[in-house]
Amino acid sequence: MLLRLSLLVLLSLTTLWSTVEAEEIVIVKSGDLPSYDQAVVGFRAGIPSLVKVKEYNLNGHLTRGREIGRALRASPPDLIFAVGLKAAMSTKLEIFDTPVVFCMVLNPETYDLPASNMTGIAVRAPSEAQLAAIRSLMPNRKRIGVLYGEDQSGAAVHEAIRVAGQQGLELVPVAVRSQEDVAHALSGLLPKIDVLWLIQDQLVVSESAIPVFLESSLKTKVPIFTFSSTLVQQGAVGALVLDPWAVGQQAARLSLRRLTDAGASAGTMEAPEHSQWALNLKSAAYFDITLDPELIRMANQLFSGSGLIAHYRDSSDLTP
């Protein structure tokens, strides 16, 4: 029965792709970040070889993106795949009718994304998955603290409060108004919690705040669960990390739907379908956390120490 179902699914996908093999897709990439490159590779691997693909690199320049966007508006492809904030913004500003699929954009709602002709894949894993990961990693730690900015993450945190209750956890949220408030808010939060959940929030996660988080975690023996393998390498216990290649594959499937039905999922965001585990074995030992061998086996990235504090090139482009 399962074999028959699998064959039917494969046949339906093959049939759908056969209807779009003569289509043209344009990839617009914000720059040369490894995560962007991996998303493009995953996307290319997920589309038929007969589909015509052109690729443009903005090299970090929104003005170049708008120039490319105007050219594409004059001679439109069948679909545009935009990778990164500047690529997504340039297509939003210049492309109004052509279907667009975008990814690797942190806090898209801040930029009024997606537009009505766009479909996005979120950077954040759903709160259900992240909280379940914390529970499986540290089952005896129930009080989870989170710092956040209301504008960027308020809706997500309010939803996470509800989800935490369903999972037998207690979320302790503290909103901050500016980056200058982070250190003070953190010092007040740490004595009240068992785990610090560091989420993707540009107001909270900044170059100056990262060493404060890591040093305070060590001092108070409150472990950090986060979104970035870089932070895990520097001392956080674990993270659910976005898999850019898998996001590219998901974008390819989403593009199939958009090409066969231009209105499918238009104006919406989809959650990423796959995330990777990153674990720091030395940090787990320091915080007296016994890791489930199955979690270690599942982890895509394992670290056994800590190094220099991570520095991000630009928090506006912060991706896992």
Contacts in CASP RR format, 6 or more apart in sequence:
PFRMAT RR
TARGET T0000
AUTHOR 0000-0000-0000
METHOD contacts of the structure
MODEL  1
MLLRLSLLVLLSLTTLWSTVEAEEIVIVKSGDLPSYDQAVVGFRAGIPSL
VKVKEYNLNGHLTRGREIGRALRASPPDLIFAVGLKAAMSTKLEIFDTPV
VFCMVLNPETYDLPASNMTGIAVRAPSEAQLAAIRSLMPNRKRIGVLYGE
DQSGAAVHEAIRVAGQQGLELVPVAVRSQEDVAHALSGLLPKIDVLWLIQ
DQLVVSESAIPVFLESSLKTKVPIFTFSSTLVQQGAVGALVLDPWAVGQQ
AARLSLRRLTDAGASAGTMEAPEHSQWALNLKSAAYFDITLDPELIRMAN
QLFSGSGLIAHYRDSSDLTP
13 256 0 8 1.000
16 256 0 8 1.000
16 260 0 8 1.000
17 47 0 8 1.000
17 48 0 8 1.000
17 256 0 8 1.000
19 259 0 8 1.000
19 260 0 8 1.000
20 48 0 8 1.000
20 51 0 8 1.000
20 78 0 8 1.000
20 256 0 8 1.000
20 259 0 8 1.000
20 260 0 8 1.000
21 48 0 8 1.000
21 50 0 8 1.000
21 51 0 8 1.000
22 50 0 8 1.000
22 51 0 8 1.000
22 52 0 8 1.000
23 51 0 8 1.000
23 52 0 8 1.000
23 77 0 8 1.000
23 78 0 8 1.000
23 79 0 8 1.000
23 259 0 8 1.000
24 51 0 8 1.000
24 52 0 8 1.000
24 53 0 8 1.000
24 54 0 8 1.000
24 77 0 8 1.000
24 78 0 8 1.000
25 47 0 8 1.000
25 51 0 8 1.000
25 52 0 8 1.000
25 53 0 8 1.000
25 54 0 8 1.000
25 77 0 8 1.000
25 78 0 8 1.000
25 79 0 8 1.000
25 80 0 8 1.000
25 81 0 8 1.000
25 255 0 8 1.000
26 53 0 8 1.000
26 54 0 8 1.000
26 55 0 8 1.000
26 56 0 8 1.000
26 72 0 8 1.000
26 77 0 8 1.000
26 79 0 8 1.000
26 80 0 8 1.000
26 81 0 8 1.000
27 40 0 8 1.000
27 43 0 8 1.000
27 44 0 8 1.000
27 53 0 8 1.000
27 54 0 8 1.000
27 55 0 8 1.000
27 56 0 8 1.000
27 80 0 8 1.000
27 81 0 8 1.000
27 83 0 8 1.000
28 55 0 8 1.000
28 56 0 8 1.000
28 58 0 8 1.000
28 65 0 8 1.000
28 68 0 8 1.000
28 69 0 8 1.000
28 80 0 8 1.000
28 81 0 8 1.000
28 82 0 8 1.000
28 83 0 8 1.000
28 87 0 8 1.000
28 90 0 8 1.000
28 91 0 8 1.000
29 36 0 8 1.000
29 37 0 8 1.000
29 40 0 8 1.000
29 55 0 8 1.000
29 56 0 8 1.000
29 57 0 8 1.000
29 58 0 8 1.000
29 83 0 8 1.000
29 84 0 8 1.000
29 87 0 8 1.000
30 36 0 8 1.000
30 58 0 8 1.000
30 60 0 8 1.000
30 83 0 8 1.000
30 84 0 8 1.000
30 85 0 8 1.000
30 86 0 8 1.000
30 87 0 8 1.000
30 88 0 8 1.000
30 104 0 8 1.000
30 317 0 8 1.000
31 57 0 8 1.000
31 58 0 8 1.000
31 59 0 8 1.000
31 60 0 8 1.000
31 84 0 8 1.000
31 86 0 8 1.000
32 57 0 8 1.000
32 59 0 8 1.000
33 317 0 8 1.000
33 319 0 8 1.000
34 244 0 8 1.000
35 104 0 8 1.000
35 242 0 8 1.000
35 244 0 8 1.000
35 319 0 8 1.000
35 320 0 8 1.000
36 83 0 8 1.000
36 84 0 8 1.000
36 104 0 8 1.000
36 244 0 8 1.000
37 244 0 8 1.000
38 244 0 8 1.000
38 245 0 8 1.000
38 248 0 8 1.000
39 83 0 8 1.000
39 103 0 8 1.000
39 104 0 8 1.000
39 244 0 8 1.000
39 245 0 8 1.000
39 247 0 8 1.000
39 248 0 8 1.000
39 251 0 8 1.000
40 55 0 8 1.000
40 81 0 8 1.000
40 83 0 8 1.000
40 248 0 8 1.000
41 245 0 8 1.000
41 248 0 8 1.000
42 244 0 8 1.000
42 245 0 8 1.000
42 246 0 8 1.000
42 247 0 8 1.000
42 248 0 8 1.000
42 249 0 8 1.000
42 252 0 8 1.000
43 81 0 8 1.000
43 248 0 8 1.000
43 249 0 8 1.000
43 251 0 8 1.000
43 252 0 8 1.000
43 255 0 8 1.000
44 53 0 8 1.000
45 245 0 8 1.000
45 249 0 8 1.000
45 252 0 8 1.000
46 248 0 8 1.000
46 249 0 8 1.000
46 252 0 8 1.000
46 253 0 8 1.000
47 53 0 8 1.000
47 252 0 8 1.000
47 255 0 8 1.000
47 256 0 8 1.000
54 77 0 8 1.000
56 65 0 8 1.000
56 68 0 8 1.000
58 64 0 8 1.000
58 65 0 8 1.000
58 68 0 8 1.000
58 86 0 8 1.000
58 87 0 8 1.000
58 90 0 8 1.000
60 86 0 8 1.000
61 86 0 8 1.000
62 86 0 8 1.000
62 89 0 8 1.000
62 90 0 8 1.000
65 86 0 8 1.000
65 87 0 8 1.000
65 90 0 8 1.000
65 94 0 8 1.000
66 90 0 8 1.000
66 93 0 8 1.000
66 94 0 8 1.000
68 90 0 8 1.000
69 90 0 8 1.000
69 91 0 8 1.000
69 94 0 8 1.000
69 95 0 8 1.000
70 94 0 8 1.000
72 80 0 8 1.000
72 91 0 8 1.000
72 94 0 8 1.000
72 95 0 8 1.000
72 98 0 8 1.000
73 94 0 8 1.000
73 95 0 8 1.000
73 96 0 8 1.000
73 98 0 8 1.000
76 95 0 8 1.000
76 97 0 8 1.000
76 98 0 8 1.000
77 98 0 8 1.000
78 98 0 8 1.000
78 99 0 8 1.000
78 259 0 8 1.000
79 98 0 8 1.000
79 99 0 8 1.000
79 100 0 8 1.000
79 101 0 8 1.000
79 255 0 8 1.000
79 258 0 8 1.000
79 259 0 8 1.000
80 91 0 8 1.000
80 95 0 8 1.000
80 98 0 8 1.000
80 99 0 8 1.000
80 100 0 8 1.000
80 101 0 8 1.000
81 100 0 8 1.000
81 101 0 8 1.000
81 102 0 8 1.000
81 251 0 8 1.000
81 255 0 8 1.000
82 88 0 8 1.000
82 90 0 8 1.000
82 91 0 8 1.000
82 100 0 8 1.000
82 101 0 8 1.000
82 102 0 8 1.000
82 103 0 8 1.000
83 102 0 8 1.000
83 103 0 8 1.000
83 104 0 8 1.000
84 102 0 8 1.000
84 103 0 8 1.000
84 104 0 8 1.000
84 105 0 8 1.000
84 317 0 8 1.000
84 319 0 8 1.000
85 104 0 8 1.000
85 105 0 8 1.000
85 106 0 8 1.000
85 111 0 8 1.000
85 316 0 8 1.000
85 317 0 8 1.000
87 102 0 8 1.000
88 100 0 8 1.000
88 102 0 8 1.000
88 105 0 8 1.000
88 108 0 8 1.000
88 111 0 8 1.000
88 113 0 8 1.000
88 118 0 8 1.000
89 111 0 8 1.000
89 113 0 8 1.000
91 100 0 8 1.000
91 102 0 8 1.000
91 118 0 8 1.000
92 100 0 8 1.000
92 111 0 8 1.000
92 112 0 8 1.000
92 113 0 8 1.000
92 114 0 8 1.000
92 115 0 8 1.000
92 118 0 8 1.000
95 117 0 8 1.000
96 115 0 8 1.000
96 117 0 8 1.000
97 117 0 8 1.000
98 117 0 8 1.000
99 117 0 8 1.000
99 118 0 8 1.000
99 119 0 8 1.000
99 255 0 8 1.000
99 258 0 8 1.000
99 259 0 8 1.000
99 262 0 8 1.000
99 263 0 8 1.000
99 266 0 8 1.000
100 114 0 8 1.000
100 115 0 8 1.000
100 117 0 8 1.000
100 118 0 8 1.000
100 119 0 8 1.000
101 118 0 8 1.000
101 119 0 8 1.000
101 120 0 8 1.000
101 121 0 8 1.000
101 251 0 8 1.000
101 254 0 8 1.000
101 255 0 8 1.000
101 258 0 8 1.000
102 108 0 8 1.000
102 113 0 8 1.000
102 114 0 8 1.000
102 118 0 8 1.000
102 119 0 8 1.000
102 120 0 8 1.000
102 121 0 8 1.000
103 120 0 8 1.000
103 121 0 8 1.000
103 123 0 8 1.000
103 247 0 8 1.000
103 248 0 8 1.000
103 250 0 8 1.000
103 251 0 8 1.000
104 123 0 8 1.000
104 244 0 8 1.000
104 247 0 8 1.000
104 319 0 8 1.000
105 111 0 8 1.000
105 113 0 8 1.000
105 120 0 8 1.000
105 123 0 8 1.000
106 123 0 8 1.000
106 200 0 8 1.000
106 202 0 8 1.000
106 317 0 8 1.000
106 318 0 8 1.000
106 319 0 8 1.000
107 152 0 8 1.000
107 153 0 8 1.000
107 200 0 8 1.000
107 201 0 8 1.000
107 202 0 8 1.000
108 114 0 8 1.000
108 120 0 8 1.000
108 122 0 8 1.000
108 269 0 8 1.000
110 151 0 8 1.000
110 152 0 8 1.000
113 120 0 8 1.000
114 120 0 8 1.000
114 267 0 8 1.000
114 268 0 8 1.000
114 269 0 8 1.000
115 267 0 8 1.000
116 266 0 8 1.000
116 267 0 8 1.000
117 266 0 8 1.000
117 267 0 8 1.000
118 266 0 8 1.000
118 267 0 8 1.000
119 254 0 8 1.000
119 258 0 8 1.000
119 264 0 8 1.000
119 265 0 8 1.000
119 266 0 8 1.000
119 267 0 8 1.000
119 268 0 8 1.000
119 269 0 8 1.000
119 270 0 8 1.000
120 254 0 8 1.000
120 268 0 8 1.000
120 269 0 8 1.000
120 270 0 8 1.000
121 247 0 8 1.000
121 248 0 8 1.000
121 250 0 8 1.000
121 251 0 8 1.000
121 254 0 8 1.000
121 269 0 8 1.000
121 270 0 8 1.000
121 271 0 8 1.000
121 272 0 8 1.000
122 269 0 8 1.000
122 270 0 8 1.000
122 271 0 8 1.000
122 272 0 8 1.000
123 200 0 8 1.000
123 242 0 8 1.000
123 272 0 8 1.000
123 319 0 8 1.000
123 320 0 8 1.000
124 156 0 8 1.000
124 199 0 8 1.000
124 200 0 8 1.000
124 227 0 8 1.000
124 271 0 8 1.000
124 272 0 8 1.000
125 227 0 8 1.000
125 240 0 8 1.000
125 242 0 8 1.000
125 271 0 8 1.000
125 272 0 8 1.000
125 275 0 8 1.000
126 271 0 8 1.000
127 156 0 8 1.000
127 159 0 8 1.000
127 160 0 8 1.000
127 163 0 8 1.000
127 164 0 8 1.000
128 163 0 8 1.000
128 167 0 8 1.000
129 240 0 8 1.000
129 275 0 8 1.000
130 160 0 8 1.000
130 197 0 8 1.000
130 225 0 8 1.000
130 240 0 8 1.000
131 144 0 8 1.000
131 160 0 8 1.000
131 163 0 8 1.000
131 164 0 8 1.000
131 167 0 8 1.000
131 169 0 8 1.000
131 171 0 8 1.000
132 167 0 8 1.000
133 225 0 8 1.000
133 240 0 8 1.000
133 277 0 8 1.000
134 141 0 8 1.000
134 144 0 8 1.000
134 169 0 8 1.000
134 195 0 8 1.000
134 197 0 8 1.000
134 225 0 8 1.000
135 167 0 8 1.000
135 168 0 8 1.000
135 169 0 8 1.000
136 292 0 8 1.000
136 295 0 8 1.000
137 225 0 8 1.000
137 237 0 8 1.000
137 238 0 8 1.000
137 279 0 8 1.000
137 289 0 8 1.000
137 291 0 8 1.000
137 292 0 8 1.000
137 295 0 8 1.000
138 194 0 8 1.000
138 195 0 8 1.000
138 223 0 8 1.000
138 225 0 8 1.000
138 237 0 8 1.000
138 289 0 8 1.000
140 194 0 8 1.000
141 194 0 8 1.000
141 195 0 8 1.000
141 223 0 8 1.000
142 168 0 8 1.000
142 169 0 8 1.000
142 170 0 8 1.000
142 194 0 8 1.000
143 169 0 8 1.000
143 170 0 8 1.000
143 172 0 8 1.000
143 192 0 8 1.000
143 193 0 8 1.000
143 194 0 8 1.000
143 195 0 8 1.000
144 164 0 8 1.000
144 169 0 8 1.000
144 170 0 8 1.000
144 171 0 8 1.000
144 172 0 8 1.000
144 193 0 8 1.000
144 194 0 8 1.000
144 195 0 8 1.000
144 196 0 8 1.000
144 197 0 8 1.000
144 225 0 8 1.000
145 171 0 8 1.000
145 172 0 8 1.000
145 173 0 8 1.000
145 174 0 8 1.000
145 189 0 8 1.000
145 192 0 8 1.000
145 193 0 8 1.000
145 195 0 8 1.000
145 196 0 8 1.000
145 197 0 8 1.000
146 157 0 8 1.000
146 160 0 8 1.000
146 171 0 8 1.000
146 172 0 8 1.000
146 173 0 8 1.000
146 174 0 8 1.000
146 196 0 8 1.000
146 197 0 8 1.000
146 198 0 8 1.000
146 199 0 8 1.000
147 173 0 8 1.000
147 174 0 8 1.000
147 175 0 8 1.000
147 176 0 8 1.000
147 182 0 8 1.000
147 185 0 8 1.000
147 186 0 8 1.000
147 189 0 8 1.000
147 198 0 8 1.000
147 201 0 8 1.000
147 204 0 8 1.000
148 154 0 8 1.000
148 156 0 8 1.000
148 157 0 8 1.000
148 173 0 8 1.000
148 174 0 8 1.000
148 175 0 8 1.000
148 176 0 8 1.000
148 199 0 8 1.000
148 201 0 8 1.000
148 203 0 8 1.000
148 204 0 8 1.000
149 175 0 8 1.000
149 176 0 8 1.000
149 177 0 8 1.000
149 201 0 8 1.000
149 203 0 8 1.000
149 204 0 8 1.000
150 175 0 8 1.000
151 203 0 8 1.000
152 201 0 8 1.000
152 202 0 8 1.000
152 203 0 8 1.000
153 199 0 8 1.000
153 200 0 8 1.000
153 201 0 8 1.000
153 204 0 8 1.000
154 175 0 8 1.000
156 199 0 8 1.000
157 171 0 8 1.000
157 173 0 8 1.000
157 199 0 8 1.000
160 171 0 8 1.000
160 173 0 8 1.000
161 171 0 8 1.000
161 173 0 8 1.000
164 170 0 8 1.000
164 171 0 8 1.000
165 171 0 8 1.000
171 197 0 8 1.000
172 189 0 8 1.000
172 192 0 8 1.000
172 193 0 8 1.000
174 185 0 8 1.000
174 188 0 8 1.000
174 189 0 8 1.000
176 182 0 8 1.000
176 185 0 8 1.000
176 203 0 8 1.000
176 204 0 8 1.000
178 203 0 8 1.000
179 203 0 8 1.000
179 204 0 8 1.000
179 206 0 8 1.000
179 208 0 8 1.000
179 209 0 8 1.000
182 203 0 8 1.000
182 204 0 8 1.000
182 206 0 8 1.000
182 209 0 8 1.000
182 212 0 8 1.000
183 209 0 8 1.000
183 212 0 8 1.000
186 196 0 8 1.000
186 212 0 8 1.000
186 213 0 8 1.000
186 216 0 8 1.000
187 216 0 8 1.000
189 196 0 8 1.000
190 196 0 8 1.000
190 216 0 8 1.000
190 217 0 8 1.000
190 220 0 8 1.000
190 222 0 8 1.000
191 220 0 8 1.000
193 222 0 8 1.000
194 222 0 8 1.000
195 222 0 8 1.000
195 223 0 8 1.000
195 224 0 8 1.000
195 225 0 8 1.000
196 213 0 8 1.000
196 217 0 8 1.000
196 222 0 8 1.000
196 223 0 8 1.000
196 224 0 8 1.000
196 225 0 8 1.000
197 224 0 8 1.000
197 225 0 8 1.000
197 226 0 8 1.000
198 204 0 8 1.000
198 205 0 8 1.000
198 213 0 8 1.000
198 224 0 8 1.000
198 225 0 8 1.000
198 226 0 8 1.000
198 227 0 8 1.000
198 231 0 8 1.000
198 236 0 8 1.000
199 205 0 8 1.000
199 226 0 8 1.000
199 227 0 8 1.000
200 227 0 8 1.000
200 318 0 8 1.000
200 320 0 8 1.000
202 315 0 8 1.000
202 316 0 8 1.000
202 318 0 8 1.000
205 315 0 8 1.000
205 318 0 8 1.000
206 315 0 8 1.000
207 311 0 8 1.000
207 312 0 8 1.000
207 315 0 8 1.000
210 231 0 8 1.000
210 234 0 8 1.000
210 309 0 8 1.000
210 310 0 8 1.000
210 311 0 8 1.000
210 312 0 8 1.000
211 309 0 8 1.000
213 224 0 8 1.000
214 224 0 8 1.000
214 231 0 8 1.000
214 234 0 8 1.000
214 235 0 8 1.000
214 236 0 8 1.000
214 306 0 8 1.000
214 309 0 8 1.000
216 222 0 8 1.000
217 223 0 8 1.000
217 224 0 8 1.000
217 235 0 8 1.000
217 236 0 8 1.000
218 235 0 8 1.000
218 286 0 8 1.000
221 286 0 8 1.000
221 287 0 8 1.000
223 236 0 8 1.000
223 237 0 8 1.000
223 283 0 8 1.000
223 284 0 8 1.000
223 287 0 8 1.000
223 289 0 8 1.000
224 231 0 8 1.000
224 235 0 8 1.000
224 236 0 8 1.000
224 237 0 8 1.000
224 238 0 8 1.000
225 236 0 8 1.000
225 237 0 8 1.000
225 238 0 8 1.000
225 239 0 8 1.000
226 232 0 8 1.000
226 236 0 8 1.000
226 238 0 8 1.000
226 239 0 8 1.000
227 239 0 8 1.000
227 240 0 8 1.000
227 241 0 8 1.000
227 242 0 8 1.000
227 320 0 8 1.000
228 236 0 8 1.000
228 239 0 8 1.000
228 241 0 8 1.000
228 278 0 8 1.000
228 310 0 8 1.000
228 320 0 8 1.000
229 239 0 8 1.000
229 241 0 8 1.000
229 276 0 8 1.000
229 278 0 8 1.000
229 301 0 8 1.000
229 320 0 8 1.000
230 310 0 8 1.000
231 239 0 8 1.000
231 310 0 8 1.000
232 238 0 8 1.000
232 239 0 8 1.000
232 241 0 8 1.000
232 278 0 8 1.000
232 279 0 8 1.000
232 280 0 8 1.000
232 283 0 8 1.000
232 301 0 8 1.000
232 303 0 8 1.000
233 278 0 8 1.000
233 280 0 8 1.000
233 303 0 8 1.000
233 305 0 8 1.000
233 306 0 8 1.000
233 307 0 8 1.000
233 310 0 8 1.000
234 306 0 8 1.000
234 307 0 8 1.000
234 308 0 8 1.000
234 309 0 8 1.000
234 310 0 8 1.000
235 280 0 8 1.000
235 282 0 8 1.000
235 283 0 8 1.000
235 303 0 8 1.000
235 305 0 8 1.000
235 306 0 8 1.000
236 280 0 8 1.000
236 283 0 8 1.000
237 279 0 8 1.000
237 280 0 8 1.000
237 283 0 8 1.000
237 284 0 8 1.000
237 287 0 8 1.000
237 289 0 8 1.000
238 277 0 8 1.000
238 278 0 8 1.000
238 279 0 8 1.000
238 280 0 8 1.000
238 283 0 8 1.000
239 277 0 8 1.000
239 278 0 8 1.000
239 320 0 8 1.000
240 275 0 8 1.000
240 276 0 8 1.000
240 277 0 8 1.000
240 278 0 8 1.000
241 275 0 8 1.000
241 276 0 8 1.000
241 277 0 8 1.000
241 278 0 8 1.000
241 300 0 8 1.000
241 301 0 8 1.000
241 320 0 8 1.000
242 272 0 8 1.000
242 275 0 8 1.000
242 276 0 8 1.000
242 319 0 8 1.000
242 320 0 8 1.000
243 272 0 8 1.000
243 274 0 8 1.000
243 275 0 8 1.000
243 276 0 8 1.000
243 300 0 8 1.000
246 272 0 8 1.000
246 273 0 8 1.000
246 274 0 8 1.000
247 272 0 8 1.000
247 274 0 8 1.000
250 270 0 8 1.000
250 272 0 8 1.000
250 273 0 8 1.000
250 274 0 8 1.000
254 265 0 8 1.000
254 270 0 8 1.000
257 264 0 8 1.000
257 265 0 8 1.000
258 264 0 8 1.000
258 265 0 8 1.000
258 266 0 8 1.000
276 299 0 8 1.000
276 300 0 8 1.000
276 301 0 8 1.000
277 295 0 8 1.000
277 298 0 8 1.000
277 299 0 8 1.000
277 300 0 8 1.000
277 301 0 8 1.000
278 299 0 8 1.000
278 300 0 8 1.000
278 301 0 8 1.000
278 302 0 8 1.000
278 303 0 8 1.000
279 291 0 8 1.000
279 295 0 8 1.000
279 296 0 8 1.000
279 299 0 8 1.000
279 301 0 8 1.000
279 302 0 8 1.000
279 303 0 8 1.000
280 302 0 8 1.000
280 303 0 8 1.000
280 304 0 8 1.000
280 305 0 8 1.000
280 306 0 8 1.000
281 291 0 8 1.000
281 296 0 8 1.000
281 302 0 8 1.000
281 303 0 8 1.000
281 304 0 8 1.000
281 305 0 8 1.000
282 303 0 8 1.000
282 304 0 8 1.000
282 305 0 8 1.000
282 306 0 8 1.000
283 303 0 8 1.000
283 305 0 8 1.000
283 306 0 8 1.000
284 290 0 8 1.000
284 291 0 8 1.000
296 302 0 8 1.000
312 318 0 8 1.000
END
